[in-house]
């Protein structure tokens, strides 16, 4: 399993627009994260699973399950629009 440093890494970034699909669908990981995971530099070696829950209760249950089973590296990702 890939493992990060012992300290949390908090970064902000953009979701990039893809002209081919006409959607905002590309998230580029910041250098601070890449530096923690040398395996990310290997082509086609890392996969991800995105899970979206309809409410905080179900999300909390899933967090408890993942914490108990130690499945992968947890990443908390917020998608939002800035007002202004």
C-alpha positions as a printed NumPy array, in Angstrom:
array([[  0.   ,   0.   ,   0.   ],
       [  1.261,   3.495,  -0.728],
       [  1.774,   5.586,   2.4  ],
       [  1.972,   9.359,   2.879],
       [  3.896,  11.353,   5.461],
       [  2.622,  11.532,   9.01 ],
       [  1.252,  15.066,   8.644],
       [ -1.929,  16.063,   6.816],
       [ -1.509,  17.794,   3.476],
       [ -4.118,  20.416,   2.656],
       [ -4.095,  21.974,  -0.817],
       [ -6.523,  23.877,  -2.994],
       [ -6.783,  23.525,  -6.755],
       [ -9.03 ,  23.69 ,  -9.787],
       [-11.083,  21.158, -11.675],
       [-10.006,  21.539, -15.302],
       [-12.301,  21.645, -18.292],
       [-11.935,  18.975, -20.987],
       [-12.898,  20.233, -24.453],
       [-13.483,  16.712, -25.806],
       [-16.163,  15.816, -23.282],
       [-17.214,  19.414, -22.579],
       [-17.073,  18.821, -18.831],
       [-15.013,  19.813, -15.825],
       [-13.584,  16.354, -15.177],
       [ -9.83 ,  16.575, -14.572],
       [ -8.304,  16.987, -11.124],
       [ -4.541,  17.432, -11.06 ],
       [ -2.801,  16.532,  -7.827],
       [ -0.519,  19.209,  -6.451],
       [  3.242,  18.687,  -6.228],
       [  3.084,  18.39 ,  -2.416],
       [  0.918,  15.291,  -2.814],
       [  2.934,  13.813,  -5.695],
       [  6.124,  14.132,  -3.64 ],
       [  4.583,  11.973,  -0.907],
       [  3.728,   9.156,  -3.325],
       [  6.579,   8.222,  -5.686],
       [  4.35 ,   5.431,  -7.065],
       [  2.193,   8.109,  -8.72 ],
       [  5.008,   8.686, -11.227],
       [  4.702,   5.145, -12.586],
       [  2.33 ,   4.925, -15.557],
       [ -0.913,   2.993, -15.045],
       [  0.057,   1.734, -11.576],
       [ -2.383,   3.605,  -9.323],
       [ -6.166,   3.355,  -9.362],
       [ -8.844,   5.152,  -7.386],
       [-12.384,   4.625,  -6.214],
       [-14.692,   7.589,  -5.756],
       [-17.667,   7.11 ,  -3.453],
       [-20.437,   9.699,  -3.221],
       [-22.979,   9.39 ,  -0.425],
       [-26.356,  11.173,  -0.349],
       [-26.034,  12.288,   3.274],
       [-23.55 ,  12.683,   6.119],
       [-25.002,   9.722,   8.041],
       [-24.167,   7.215,   5.309],
       [-20.785,   8.862,   4.775],
       [-20.043,   8.519,   8.508],
       [-20.897,   4.816,   8.409],
       [-18.572,   4.299,   5.443],
       [-15.765,   6.205,   7.184],
       [-16.105,   3.918,  10.207],
       [-15.937,   0.846,   7.937],
       [-12.877,   2.099,   6.045],
       [-11.169,   3.039,   9.315],
       [-11.716,  -0.467,  10.685],
       [-10.625,  -2.239,   7.492],
       [ -7.761,   0.16 ,   6.608],
       [ -8.682,   0.2  ,   2.919],
       [ -6.259,   2.374,   0.978],
       [ -5.247,   5.924,   1.777],
       [ -8.137,   8.197,   2.779],
       [ -8.451,  11.487,   0.925],
       [-11.125,  14.017,   1.77 ],
       [-12.145,  15.89 ,  -1.382],
       [-14.542,  18.831,  -1.518],
       [-16.041,  20.05 ,  -4.805],
       [-17.353,  23.59 ,  -4.592],
       [-18.021,  26.785,  -6.535],
       [-16.642,  30.072,  -5.283],
       [-19.252,  32.765,  -5.016],
       [-18.239,  36.027,  -6.517]])
